[in-house]
Amino acid sequence: MTTTVLSVLFFISALLYSSVGHGGASGYLAMMGLVGVAPSMMKPTALCLNILVSIIAFWRFYSAKNFSWQIFIPLAITAVPMAFIGGMTHLPSHLYKPIVGMVLIFSAIYSFIFAKKLTSEQPLKQVSKWILAIVGAVLGLLSGLTGVGGGVFLSPILLFNRWASPKVVAGVASGFILVNSISGLFGVLSTGAKLPNQLPIWLVAVCVGGFIGATYGSKRLADPMLNKLLSLVLVIAGLKMLANF
């Protein structure tokens, strides 16, 4: 029953997140937290699902020419090694749960605010490669530690500083999430972490949801109301993680 419920929830998360270029890790973590999945399984599972969905999202947004190598490369160069280090770092449950809870609540705030930004068009600003490199290093480490790809932090930084348009932000975020998740997963597995037996089923669910969401989002960004509903789920899950640490 838990496998079936999570399959449905993961499908919905992948659909919603991929529509804005994200892999959905914070959503997967939220759902696993709500049903009581062990923290030791949460990070590697979220990273695996994230990789598949972000591959699809990257492909759809890149094909639609919603991407910037100038922004992506400085971010990725520093993020990838830091994500590996974060993945190798095992946080005990009493630390992992509150950190993930805060990440989920931040994701909820971002998702709600981003709903208002979906249709906004403002003049863009130039950004230093050194600033992007620093941002990449910090977010890469956080990605590896928690099992998120970093898109929920990167996207608001790019949007609120007007370093890229909403669709390009989605494209860059999908690539950033992909490389971070791969690096983070290698780090996690290097410590002997195990993957759940249900993973193939969940991969199919997020593949279908990710394809639908990314195909729609690469042409037309998601409905703002969906982002607001998603933020509510993330808040509930985040508060549950904080209450149980």
FIKOLZA-1660 file (N, C-alpha, C; in steps of 0.1 Angstrom, whole numbers, plus 5000, padded with zeros to 4 digits):
% residues 245
   i   px   py   pz ch aa at
   1 5008 4988 5000  A  M  N
   1 5000 5000 5000  A  M CA
   1 5009 5013 5000  A  M  C
   2 5019 5013 5008  A  T  N
   2 5028 5024 5009  A  T CA
   2 5035 5026 4995  A  T  C
   3 5039 5015 4989  A  T  N
   3 5045 5016 4976  A  T CA
   3 5036 5023 4966  A  T  C
   4 5023 5019 4966  A  T  N
   4 5014 5024 4956  A  T CA
   4 5011 5039 4959  A  T  C
   5 5009 5042 4972  A  V  N
   5 5006 5056 4975  A  V CA
   5 5018 5065 4971  A  V  C
   6 5030 5061 4974  A  L  N
   6 5042 5069 4971  A  L CA
   6 5043 5070 4956  A  L  C
   7 5040 5059 4948  A  S  N
   7 5041 5060 4934  A  S CA
   7 5032 5071 4928  A  S  C
   8 5020 5072 4934  A  V  N
   8 5011 5082 4929  A  V CA
   8 5016 5096 4933  A  V  C
   9 5020 5097 4945  A  L  N
   9 5025 5110 4950  A  L CA
   9 5038 5114 4943  A  L  C
  10 5047 5105 4940  A  F  N
  10 5059 5108 4933  A  F CA
  10 5055 5112 4918  A  F  C
  11 5046 5106 4912  A  F  N
  11 5041 5110 4899  A  F CA
  11 5037 5124 4899  A  F  C
  12 5028 5128 4909  A  I  N
  12 5023 5142 4909  A  I CA
  12 5035 5152 4912  A  I  C
  13 5044 5148 4921  A  S  N
  13 5055 5157 4924  A  S CA
  13 5064 5159 4911  A  S  C
  14 5067 5148 4904  A  A  N
  14 5075 5149 4892  A  A CA
  14 5068 5158 4882  A  A  C
  15 5055 5156 4880  A  L  N
  15 5048 5164 4870  A  L CA
  15 5049 5179 4873  A  L  C
  16 5046 5182 4886  A  L  N
  16 5046 5196 4890  A  L CA
  16 5060 5203 4890  A  L  C
  17 5070 5196 4895  A  Y  N
  17 5083 5201 4896  A  Y CA
  17 5090 5202 4882  A  Y  C
  18 5088 5192 4874  A  S  N
  18 5095 5192 4861  A  S CA
  18 5089 5203 4852  A  S  C
  19 5077 5208 4855  A  S  N
  19 5071 5219 4847  A  S CA
  19 5079 5232 4849  A  S  C
  20 5087 5233 4859  A  V  N
  20 5095 5245 4862  A  V CA
  20 5110 5241 4862  A  V  C
  21 5113 5230 4856  A  G  N
  21 5127 5226 4854  A  G CA
  21 5133 5219 4866  A  G  C
  22 5126 5215 4876  A  H  N
  22 5131 5209 4888  A  H CA
  22 5130 5194 4887  A  H  C
  23 5138 5187 4895  A  G  N
  23 5137 5172 4895  A  G CA
  23 5127 5167 4905  A  G  C
  24 5123 5175 4915  A  G  N
  24 5113 5171 4924  A  G CA
  24 5118 5165 4937  A  G  C
  25 5131 5166 4940  A  A  N
  25 5136 5160 4952  A  A CA
  25 5129 5164 4965  A  A  C
  26 5127 5177 4966  A  S  N
  26 5121 5182 4979  A  S CA
  26 5107 5177 4980  A  S  C
  27 5100 5175 4969  A  G  N
  27 5087 5168 4969  A  G CA
  27 5087 5154 4973  A  G  C
  28 5097 5146 4968  A  Y  N
  28 5099 5132 4971  A  Y CA
  28 5102 5131 4986  A  Y  C
  29 5111 5140 4991  A  L  N
  29 5115 5139 5005  A  L CA
  29 5102 5142 5014  A  L  C
  30 5094 5152 5009  A  A  N
  30 5082 5155 5017  A  A CA
  30 5073 5143 5018  A  A  C
  31 5071 5136 5006  A  M  N
  31 5062 5125 5006  A  M CA
  31 5067 5114 5015  A  M  C
  32 5080 5111 5014  A  M  N
  32 5086 5100 5022  A  M CA
  32 5085 5103 5037  A  M  C
  33 5087 5116 5040  A  G  N
  33 5086 5120 5054  A  G CA
  33 5072 5119 5059  A  G  C
  34 5062 5121 5051  A  L  N
  34 5048 5120 5055  A  L CA
  34 5044 5106 5058  A  L  C
  35 5050 5096 5051  A  V  N
  35 5046 5082 5053  A  V CA
  35 5056 5075 5062  A  V  C
  36 5066 5082 5066  A  G  N
  36 5075 5076 5076  A  G CA
  36 5087 5067 5071  A  G  C
  37 5091 5070 5058  A  V  N
  37 5103 5063 5053  A  V CA
  37 5115 5066 5061  A  V  C
  38 5124 5056 5064  A  A  N
  38 5136 5058 5072  A  A CA
  38 5145 5068 5065  A  A  C
  39 5151 5078 5073  A  P  N
  39 5160 5088 5068  A  P CA
  39 5171 5082 5059  A  P  C
  40 5176 5070 5063  A  S  N
  40 5187 5064 5056  A  S CA
  40 5184 5061 5041  A  S  C
  41 5171 5059 5039  A  M  N
  41 5166 5056 5025  A  M CA
  41 5162 5068 5018  A  M  C
  42 5158 5079 5025  A  M  N
  42 5153 5091 5019  A  M CA
  42 5162 5097 5009  A  M  C
  43 5175 5100 5013  A  K  N
  43 5184 5107 5005  A  K CA
  43 5188 5100 4992  A  K  C
  44 5192 5087 4992  A  P  N
  44 5195 5080 4980  A  P CA
  44 5183 5079 4970  A  P  C
  45 5171 5076 4976  A  T  N
  45 5159 5075 4968  A  T CA
  45 5156 5088 4961  A  T  C
  46 5156 5099 4968  A  A  N
  46 5153 5112 4963  A  A CA
  46 5163 5115 4952  A  A  C
  47 5176 5112 4954  A  L  N
  47 5186 5116 4943  A  L CA
  47 5184 5107 4931  A  L  C
  48 5181 5094 4932  A  C  N
  48 5178 5086 4920  A  C CA
  48 5166 5091 4912  A  C  C
  49 5155 5094 4919  A  L  N
  49 5143 5099 4912  A  L CA
  49 5146 5113 4906  A  L  C
  50 5154 5121 4913  A  N  N
  50 5158 5134 4908  A  N CA
  50 5166 5133 4895  A  N  C
  51 5175 5124 4894  A  I  N
  51 5183 5122 4882  A  I CA
  51 5175 5120 4870  A  I  C
  52 5166 5110 4871  A  L  N
  52 5157 5107 4860  A  L CA
  52 5149 5118 4855  A  L  C
  53 5142 5125 4865  A  V  N
  53 5133 5136 4861  A  V CA
  53 5141 5148 4856  A  V  C
  54 5152 5151 4861  A  S  N
  54 5160 5162 4857  A  S CA
  54 5166 5160 4843  A  S  C
  55 5169 5147 4840  A  I  N
  55 5173 5144 4826  A  I CA
  55 5163 5148 4816  A  I  C
  56 5150 5144 4819  A  I  N
  56 5139 5147 4810  A  I CA
  56 5137 5162 4810  A  I  C
  57 5137 5168 4821  A  A  N
  57 5135 5183 4821  A  A CA
  57 5146 5190 4814  A  A  C
  58 5158 5186 4816  A  F  N
  58 5169 5193 4809  A  F CA
  58 5168 5191 4794  A  F  C
  59 5164 5179 4789  A  W  N
  59 5163 5177 4775  A  W CA
  59 5152 5185 4769  A  W  C
  60 5140 5186 4776  A  R  N
  60 5129 5194 4770  A  R CA
  60 5132 5209 4770  A  R  C
  61 5138 5214 4781  A  F  N
  61 5140 5229 4782  A  F CA
  61 5152 5232 4773  A  F  C
  62 5162 5224 4772  A  Y  N
  62 5174 5227 4763  A  Y CA
  62 5169 5226 4749  A  Y  C
  63 5161 5217 4745  A  S  N
  63 5156 5216 4731  A  S CA
  63 5148 5228 4727  A  S  C
  64 5141 5234 4737  A  A  N
  64 5133 5246 4735  A  A CA
  64 5141 5259 4736  A  A  C
  65 5155 5257 4737  A  K  N
  65 5164 5268 4737  A  K CA
  65 5162 5277 4749  A  K  C
  66 5158 5271 4760  A  N  N
  66 5157 5278 4773  A  N CA
  66 5169 5274 4782  A  N  C
  67 5180 5279 4779  A  F  N
  67 5192 5275 4786  A  F CA
  67 5203 5285 4784  A  F  C
  68 5213 5286 4794  A  S  N
  68 5224 5295 4793  A  S CA
  68 5237 5287 4798  A  S  C
  69 5246 5284 4789  A  W  N
  69 5259 5278 4793  A  W CA
  69 5267 5288 4801  A  W  C
  70 5266 5301 4798  A  Q  N
  70 5274 5311 4806  A  Q CA
  70 5270 5311 4820  A  Q  C
  71 5258 5308 4824  A  I  N
  71 5254 5308 4838  A  I CA
  71 5256 5294 4844  A  I  C
  72 5254 5284 4836  A  F  N
  72 5255 5270 4841  A  F CA
  72 5269 5265 4844  A  F  C
  73 5279 5268 4835  A  I  N
  73 5292 5263 4837  A  I CA
  73 5299 5267 4850  A  I  C
  74 5299 5280 4854  A  P  N
  74 5305 5284 4866  A  P CA
  74 5298 5278 4879  A  P  C
  75 5285 5276 4878  A  L  N
  75 5278 5270 4889  A  L CA
  75 5282 5255 4890  A  L  C
  76 5282 5248 4879  A  A  N
  76 5285 5234 4879  A  A CA
  76 5299 5230 4883  A  A  C
  77 5309 5238 4879  A  I  N
  77 5323 5235 4882  A  I CA
  77 5325 5234 4897  A  I  C
  78 5319 5242 4905  A  T  N
  78 5321 5241 4919  A  T CA
  78 5311 5233 4926  A  T  C
  79 5299 5232 4920  A  A  N
  79 5288 5224 4927  A  A CA
  79 5291 5209 4927  A  A  C
  80 5296 5204 4916  A  V  N
  80 5298 5189 4915  A  V CA
  80 5307 5183 4926  A  V  C
  81 5319 5188 4928  A  P  N
  81 5327 5182 4938  A  P CA
  81 5321 5184 4952  A  P  C
  82 5315 5196 4955  A  M  N
  82 5309 5198 4968  A  M CA
  82 5297 5189 4970  A  M  C
  83 5289 5186 4960  A  A  N
  83 5278 5177 4961  A  A CA
  83 5283 5163 4964  A  A  C
  84 5294 5159 4959  A  F  N
  84 5300 5146 4962  A  F CA
  84 5304 5145 4977  A  F  C
  85 5310 5156 4981  A  I  N
  85 5314 5156 4996  A  I CA
  85 5302 5156 5005  A  I  C
  86 5291 5163 5001  A  G  N
  86 5279 5163 5009  A  G CA
  86 5273 5150 5009  A  G  C
  87 5273 5143 4997  A  G  N
  87 5267 5129 4996  A  G CA
  87 5274 5119 5005  A  G  C
  88 5288 5121 5007  A  M  N
  88 5295 5112 5015  A  M CA
  88 5293 5114 5030  A  M  C
  89 5288 5126 5033  A  T  N
  89 5286 5130 5047  A  T CA
  89 5273 5125 5052  A  T  C
  90 5274 5116 5062  A  H  N
  90 5262 5110 5068  A  H CA
  90 5257 5119 5080  A  H  C
  91 5246 5124 5079  A  L  N
  91 5240 5132 5091  A  L CA
  91 5231 5123 5099  A  L  C
  92 5233 5122 5112  A  P  N
  92 5224 5115 5121  A  P CA
  92 5210 5120 5120  A  P  C
  93 5200 5111 5123  A  S  N
  93 5186 5114 5122  A  S CA
  93 5182 5127 5129  A  S  C
  94 5188 5130 5141  A  H  N
  94 5184 5142 5148  A  H CA
  94 5189 5155 5142  A  H  C
  95 5198 5153 5132  A  L  N
  95 5203 5165 5124  A  L CA
  95 5196 5165 5111  A  L  C
  96 5195 5154 5105  A  Y  N
  96 5190 5153 5091  A  Y CA
  96 5175 5158 5090  A  Y  C
  97 5167 5153 5100  A  K  N
  97 5153 5157 5099  A  K CA
  97 5150 5172 5100  A  K  C
  98 5156 5179 5110  A  P  N
  98 5154 5193 5110  A  P CA
  98 5159 5201 5098  A  P  C
  99 5171 5196 5093  A  I  N
  99 5176 5203 5081  A  I CA
  99 5167 5201 5069  A  I  C
 100 5163 5189 5067  A  V  N
 100 5153 5186 5056  A  V CA
 100 5140 5193 5058  A  V  C
 101 5136 5194 5071  A  G  N
 101 5123 5201 5074  A  G CA
 101 5124 5216 5070  A  G  C
 102 5136 5222 5073  A  M  N
 102 5138 5236 5069  A  M CA
 102 5139 5238 5054  A  M  C
 103 5145 5228 5048  A  V  N
 103 5146 5228 5033  A  V CA
 103 5132 5228 5027  A  V  C
 104 5124 5219 5032  A  L  N
 104 5110 5218 5027  A  L CA
 104 5102 5230 5029  A  L  C
 105 5103 5237 5041  A  I  N
 105 5096 5249 5043  A  I CA
 105 5101 5260 5034  A  I  C
 106 5114 5261 5032  A  F  N
 106 5120 5271 5023  A  F CA
 106 5114 5268 5009  A  F  C
 107 5114 5255 5005  A  S  N
 107 5109 5252 4992  A  S CA
 107 5094 5256 4990  A  S  C
 108 5086 5255 5001  A  A  N
 108 5072 5259 5001  A  A CA
 108 5071 5274 4999  A  A  C
 109 5079 5281 5006  A  I  N
 109 5079 5296 5004  A  I CA
 109 5083 5300 4990  A  I  C
 110 5094 5293 4985  A  Y  N
 110 5098 5296 4971  A  Y CA
 110 5087 5293 4961  A  Y  C
 111 5081 5281 4963  A  S  N
 111 5070 5277 4954  A  S CA
 111 5059 5286 4953  A  S  C
 112 5055 5292 4965  A  F  N
 112 5044 5301 4966  A  F CA
 112 5048 5314 4959  A  F  C
 113 5060 5319 4962  A  I  N
 113 5064 5332 4956  A  I CA
 113 5066 5331 4941  A  I  C
 114 5072 5319 4937  A  F  N
 114 5075 5317 4923  A  F CA
 114 5062 5317 4915  A  F  C
 115 5051 5313 4921  A  A  N
 115 5038 5313 4914  A  A CA
 115 5035 5327 4909  A  A  C
 116 5039 5337 4916  A  K  N
 116 5037 5351 4912  A  K CA
 116 5047 5356 4901  A  K  C
 117 5058 5348 4900  A  K  N
 117 5069 5352 4891  A  K CA
 117 5068 5345 4877  A  K  C
 118 5058 5336 4876  A  L  N
 118 5058 5328 4864  A  L CA
 118 5056 5336 4851  A  L  C
 119 5048 5347 4852  A  T  N
 119 5045 5354 4840  A  T CA
 119 5053 5368 4840  A  T  C
 120 5061 5370 4850  A  S  N
 120 5068 5383 4850  A  S CA
 120 5079 5384 4840  A  S  C
 121 5081 5395 4834  A  E  N
 121 5092 5398 4825  A  E CA
 121 5098 5411 4829  A  E  C
 122 5111 5410 4834  A  Q  N
 122 5118 5422 4839  A  Q CA
 122 5132 5423 4832  A  Q  C
 123 5137 5435 4831  A  P  N
 123 5151 5436 4825  A  P CA
 123 5161 5427 4833  A  P  C
 124 5170 5421 4825  A  L  N
 124 5179 5412 4831  A  L CA
 124 5192 5419 4835  A  L  C
 125 5200 5413 4844  A  K  N
 125 5213 5419 4849  A  K CA
 125 5224 5409 4846  A  K  C
 126 5236 5414 4844  A  Q  N
 126 5248 5406 4843  A  Q CA
 126 5252 5401 4857  A  Q  C
 127 5259 5389 4857  A  V  N
 127 5263 5384 4870  A  V CA
 127 5278 5379 4868  A  V  C
 128 5286 5381 4878  A  S  N
 128 5300 5377 4877  A  S CA
 128 5301 5362 4878  A  S  C
 129 5310 5356 4871  A  K  N
 129 5313 5341 4871  A  K CA
 129 5317 5337 4885  A  K  C
 130 5325 5346 4892  A  W  N
 130 5329 5342 4906  A  W CA
 130 5318 5341 4915  A  W  C
 131 5308 5350 4914  A  I  N
 131 5296 5349 4923  A  I CA
 131 5289 5336 4920  A  I  C
 132 5287 5333 4907  A  L  N
 132 5281 5320 4904  A  L CA
 132 5288 5308 4909  A  L  C
 133 5301 5309 4909  A  A  N
 133 5310 5298 4914  A  A CA
 133 5308 5296 4929  A  A  C
 134 5307 5307 4936  A  I  N
 134 5305 5306 4951  A  I CA
 134 5291 5300 4953  A  I  C
 135 5281 5305 4946  A  V  N
 135 5267 5300 4948  A  V CA
 135 5267 5285 4945  A  V  C
 136 5274 5281 4934  A  G  N
 136 5274 5267 4931  A  G CA
 136 5280 5258 4942  A  G  C
 137 5291 5263 4948  A  A  N
 137 5298 5255 4958  A  A CA
 137 5288 5253 4970  A  A  C
 138 5282 5264 4975  A  V  N
 138 5273 5263 4986  A  V CA
 138 5261 5254 4984  A  V  C
 139 5255 5256 4972  A  L  N
 139 5243 5248 4969  A  L CA
 139 5247 5234 4966  A  L  C
 140 5258 5231 4961  A  G  N
 140 5263 5218 4958  A  G CA
 140 5264 5210 4971  A  G  C
 141 5271 5216 4981  A  L  N
 141 5272 5209 4994  A  L CA
 141 5259 5207 5000  A  L  C
 142 5250 5216 5000  A  L  N
 142 5237 5215 5006  A  L CA
 142 5229 5204 4999  A  L  C
 143 5231 5203 4986  A  S  N
 143 5224 5193 4978  A  S CA
 143 5228 5179 4982  A  S  C
 144 5241 5177 4983  A  G  N
 144 5246 5164 4987  A  G CA
 144 5242 5160 5001  A  G  C
 145 5242 5169 5010  A  L  N
 145 5238 5167 5024  A  L CA
 145 5224 5162 5026  A  L  C
 146 5215 5169 5019  A  T  N
 146 5201 5167 5021  A  T CA
 146 5194 5157 5011  A  T  C
 147 5200 5156 4999  A  G  N
 147 5194 5148 4989  A  G CA
 147 5185 5155 4979  A  G  C
 148 5185 5169 4980  A  V  N
 148 5179 5177 4969  A  V CA
 148 5189 5181 4959  A  V  C
 149 5184 5185 4947  A  G  N
 149 5193 5188 4937  A  G CA
 149 5198 5203 4937  A  G  C
 150 5192 5211 4945  A  G  N
 150 5196 5225 4947  A  G CA
 150 5188 5235 4939  A  G  C
 151 5179 5230 4931  A  G  N
 151 5171 5239 4922  A  G CA
 151 5162 5248 4930  A  G  C
 152 5157 5243 4942  A  V  N
 152 5148 5251 4950  A  V CA
 152 5155 5263 4956  A  V  C
 153 5168 5262 4956  A  F  N
 153 5176 5274 4961  A  F CA
 153 5182 5282 4949  A  F  C
 154 5186 5275 4939  A  L  N
 154 5192 5282 4927  A  L CA
 154 5181 5291 4920  A  L  C
 155 5170 5285 4918  A  S  N
 155 5160 5292 4910  A  S CA
 155 5156 5306 4916  A  S  C
 156 5153 5307 4929  A  P  N
 156 5149 5320 4934  A  P CA
 156 5161 5330 4934  A  P  C
 157 5174 5325 4935  A  I  N
 157 5185 5333 4935  A  I CA
 157 5186 5339 4921  A  I  C
 158 5185 5331 4911  A  L  N
 158 5186 5336 4897  A  L CA
 158 5174 5345 4893  A  L  C
 159 5162 5342 4898  A  L  N
 159 5150 5350 4895  A  L CA
 159 5150 5363 4902  A  L  C
 160 5152 5363 4915  A  F  N
 160 5151 5375 4923  A  F CA
 160 5162 5385 4920  A  F  C
 161 5174 5380 4915  A  N  N
 161 5184 5389 4911  A  N CA
 161 5184 5393 4896  A  N  C
 162 5174 5387 4889  A  R  N
 162 5171 5389 4875  A  R CA
 162 5183 5386 4867  A  R  C
 163 5190 5375 4869  A  W  N
 163 5201 5370 4862  A  W CA
 163 5197 5362 4850  A  W  C
 164 5184 5358 4849  A  A  N
 164 5179 5351 4837  A  A CA
 164 5164 5352 4837  A  A  C
 165 5158 5349 4826  A  S  N
 165 5144 5349 4825  A  S CA
 165 5138 5336 4831  A  S  C
 166 5125 5336 4834  A  P  N
 166 5119 5324 4841  A  P CA
 166 5122 5311 4834  A  P  C
 167 5120 5311 4821  A  K  N
 167 5122 5298 4813  A  K CA
 167 5137 5294 4813  A  K  C
 168 5146 5304 4811  A  V  N
 168 5160 5301 4812  A  V CA
 168 5164 5296 4826  A  V  C
 169 5159 5302 4836  A  V  N
 169 5161 5297 4849  A  V CA
 169 5157 5283 4851  A  V  C
 170 5146 5279 4845  A  A  N
 170 5141 5265 4846  A  A CA
 170 5151 5256 4839  A  A  C
 171 5156 5260 4827  A  G  N
 171 5165 5252 4820  A  G CA
 171 5178 5250 4827  A  G  C
 172 5184 5261 4832  A  V  N
 172 5196 5261 4840  A  V CA
 172 5195 5252 4852  A  V  C
 173 5183 5254 4859  A  A  N
 173 5181 5246 4872  A  A CA
 173 5180 5231 4869  A  A  C
 174 5174 5228 4858  A  S  N
 174 5174 5213 4854  A  S CA
 174 5187 5207 4852  A  S  C
 175 5196 5214 4845  A  G  N
 175 5210 5210 4843  A  G CA
 175 5218 5209 4856  A  G  C
 176 5216 5219 4865  A  F  N
 176 5223 5220 4878  A  F CA
 176 5218 5209 4887  A  F  C
 177 5205 5206 4887  A  I  N
 177 5200 5196 4895  A  I CA
 177 5206 5182 4891  A  I  C
 178 5206 5180 4877  A  L  N
 178 5211 5168 4872  A  L CA
 178 5226 5165 4876  A  L  C
 179 5235 5174 4874  A  V  N
 179 5249 5171 4878  A  V CA
 179 5251 5170 4893  A  V  C
 180 5243 5178 4900  A  N  N
 180 5244 5177 4915  A  N CA
 180 5239 5164 4920  A  N  C
 181 5228 5159 4915  A  S  N
 181 5222 5147 4919  A  S CA
 181 5231 5135 4916  A  S  C
 182 5237 5135 4904  A  I  N
 182 5246 5124 4900  A  I CA
 182 5258 5124 4910  A  I  C
 183 5264 5135 4912  A  S  N
 183 5275 5136 4921  A  S CA
 183 5272 5132 4935  A  S  C
 184 5261 5137 4940  A  G  N
 184 5256 5134 4953  A  G CA
 184 5253 5120 4955  A  G  C
 185 5247 5113 4945  A  L  N
 185 5244 5099 4946  A  L CA
 185 5256 5091 4947  A  L  C
 186 5266 5094 4939  A  F  N
 186 5279 5087 4939  A  F CA
 186 5285 5088 4953  A  F  C
 187 5284 5100 4959  A  G  N
 187 5289 5102 4972  A  G CA
 187 5282 5093 4983  A  G  C
 188 5269 5093 4981  A  V  N
 188 5261 5085 4991  A  V CA
 188 5264 5070 4989  A  V  C
 189 5264 5065 4977  A  L  N
 189 5267 5051 4975  A  L CA
 189 5281 5047 4979  A  L  C
 190 5290 5056 4978  A  S  N
 190 5304 5053 4982  A  S CA
 190 5305 5050 4997  A  S  C
 191 5295 5053 5005  A  T  N
 191 5295 5051 5019  A  T CA
 191 5288 5037 5022  A  T  C
 192 5283 5030 5012  A  G  N
 192 5276 5017 5014  A  G CA
 192 5261 5018 5015  A  G  C
 193 5255 5030 5012  A  A  N
 193 5241 5032 5013  A  A CA
 193 5234 5022 5004  A  A  C
 194 5222 5018 5008  A  K  N
 194 5214 5008 4999  A  K CA
 194 5202 5016 4993  A  K  C
 195 5197 5010 4982  A  L  N
 195 5185 5016 4975  A  L CA
 195 5173 5007 4978  A  L  C
 196 5161 5012 4979  A  P  N
 196 5149 5004 4982  A  P CA
 196 5146 4995 4970  A  P  C
 197 5140 4984 4973  A  N  N
 197 5136 4974 4963  A  N CA
 197 5125 4980 4954  A  N  C
 198 5117 4990 4959  A  Q  N
 198 5106 4995 4952  A  Q CA
 198 5111 5006 4941  A  Q  C
 199 5123 5009 4941  A  L  N
 199 5128 5020 4933  A  L CA
 199 5124 5019 4918  A  L  C
 200 5125 5007 4912  A  P  N
 200 5121 5006 4897  A  P CA
 200 5107 5011 4895  A  P  C
 201 5098 5008 4904  A  I  N
 201 5084 5012 4903  A  I CA
 201 5083 5027 4904  A  I  C
 202 5090 5033 4913  A  W  N
 202 5089 5047 4915  A  W CA
 202 5096 5054 4903  A  W  C
 203 5106 5048 4898  A  L  N
 203 5113 5055 4886  A  L CA
 203 5103 5055 4874  A  L  C
 204 5095 5045 4872  A  V  N
 204 5085 5045 4861  A  V CA
 204 5075 5057 4864  A  V  C
 205 5071 5058 4876  A  A  N
 205 5061 5068 4880  A  A CA
 205 5066 5082 4877  A  A  C
 206 5078 5085 4882  A  V  N
 206 5084 5098 4880  A  V CA
 206 5087 5101 4865  A  V  C
 207 5091 5090 4858  A  C  N
 207 5094 5092 4844  A  C CA
 207 5082 5097 4836  A  C  C
 208 5071 5091 4838  A  V  N
 208 5058 5095 4832  A  V CA
 208 5055 5109 4836  A  V  C
 209 5055 5112 4849  A  G  N
 209 5051 5125 4854  A  G CA
 209 5061 5136 4849  A  G  C
 210 5074 5133 4849  A  G  N
 210 5084 5142 4845  A  G CA
 210 5083 5145 4830  A  G  C
 211 5080 5136 4822  A  F  N
 211 5078 5138 4808  A  F CA
 211 5067 5147 4805  A  F  C
 212 5055 5145 4811  A  I  N
 212 5043 5153 4809  A  I CA
 212 5046 5167 4814  A  I  C
 213 5051 5169 4826  A  G  N
 213 5054 5182 4832  A  G CA
 213 5064 5190 4824  A  G  C
 214 5075 5184 4820  A  A  N
 214 5086 5191 4813  A  A CA
 214 5082 5195 4799  A  A  C
 215 5074 5186 4793  A  T  N
 215 5069 5189 4779  A  T CA
 215 5060 5202 4779  A  T  C
 216 5051 5202 4789  A  Y  N
 216 5042 5213 4791  A  Y CA
 216 5050 5226 4795  A  Y  C
 217 5059 5225 4805  A  G  N
 217 5066 5236 4811  A  G CA
 217 5076 5242 4801  A  G  C
 218 5082 5234 4793  A  S  N
 218 5092 5240 4783  A  S CA
 218 5085 5249 4773  A  S  C
 219 5072 5247 4771  A  K  N
 219 5065 5256 4762  A  K CA
 219 5057 5267 4769  A  K  C
 220 5052 5263 4780  A  R  N
 220 5044 5272 4788  A  R CA
 220 5045 5269 4803  A  R  C
 221 5050 5278 4811  A  L  N
 221 5053 5275 4825  A  L CA
 221 5040 5272 4832  A  L  C
 222 5042 5265 4843  A  A  N
 222 5031 5258 4850  A  A CA
 222 5021 5268 4855  A  A  C
 223 5009 5263 4858  A  D  N
 223 4998 5271 4864  A  D CA
 223 5002 5276 4878  A  D  C
 224 5001 5289 4881  A  P  N
 224 5005 5294 4894  A  P CA
 224 4998 5287 4905  A  P  C
 225 4985 5283 4903  A  M  N
 225 4977 5277 4914  A  M CA
 225 4983 5264 4918  A  M  C
 226 4989 5256 4908  A  L  N
 226 4995 5244 4912  A  L CA
 226 5007 5246 4921  A  L  C
 227 5015 5256 4918  A  N  N
 227 5026 5259 4927  A  N CA
 227 5022 5262 4941  A  N  C
 228 5011 5269 4942  A  K  N
 228 5006 5273 4956  A  K CA
 228 5001 5260 4963  A  K  C
 229 4994 5251 4956  A  L  N
 229 4990 5239 4962  A  L CA
 229 5002 5230 4967  A  L  C
 230 5012 5230 4958  A  L  N
 230 5024 5223 4962  A  L CA
 230 5031 5229 4974  A  L  C
 231 5031 5242 4975  A  S  N
 231 5037 5248 4987  A  S CA
 231 5030 5244 5000  A  S  C
 232 5017 5241 4999  A  L  N
 232 5010 5237 5011  A  L CA
 232 5014 5223 5016  A  L  C
 233 5016 5214 5006  A  V  N
 233 5021 5201 5009  A  V CA
 233 5035 5201 5015  A  V  C
 234 5043 5209 5010  A  L  N
 234 5057 5211 5015  A  L CA
 234 5058 5216 5029  A  L  C
 235 5049 5226 5032  A  V  N
 235 5048 5231 5046  A  V CA
 235 5044 5220 5056  A  V  C
 236 5034 5212 5052  A  I  N
 236 5029 5202 5061  A  I CA
 236 5040 5192 5064  A  I  C
 237 5047 5187 5053  A  A  N
 237 5058 5178 5054  A  A CA
 237 5070 5183 5062  A  A  C
 238 5073 5196 5059  A  G  N
 238 5084 5202 5066  A  G CA
 238 5081 5203 5081  A  G  C
 239 5069 5207 5085  A  L  N
 239 5066 5208 5099  A  L CA
 239 5066 5194 5106  A  L  C
 240 5062 5184 5098  A  K  N
 240 5062 5170 5104  A  K CA
 240 5076 5166 5107  A  K  C
 241 5086 5169 5097  A  M  N
 241 5099 5165 5099  A  M CA
 241 5105 5173 5112  A  M  C
 242 5102 5186 5113  A  L  N
 242 5107 5193 5124  A  L CA
 242 5101 5188 5138  A  L  C
 243 5088 5184 5137  A  A  N
 243 5082 5179 5149  A  A CA
 243 5087 5166 5154  A  A  C
 244 5093 5158 5145  A  N  N
 244 5097 5144 5148  A  N CA
 244 5112 5142 5150  A  N  C
 245 5120 5154 5150  A  F  N
 245 5134 5152 5151  A  F CA
 245 5138 5150 5166  A  F  C
% end
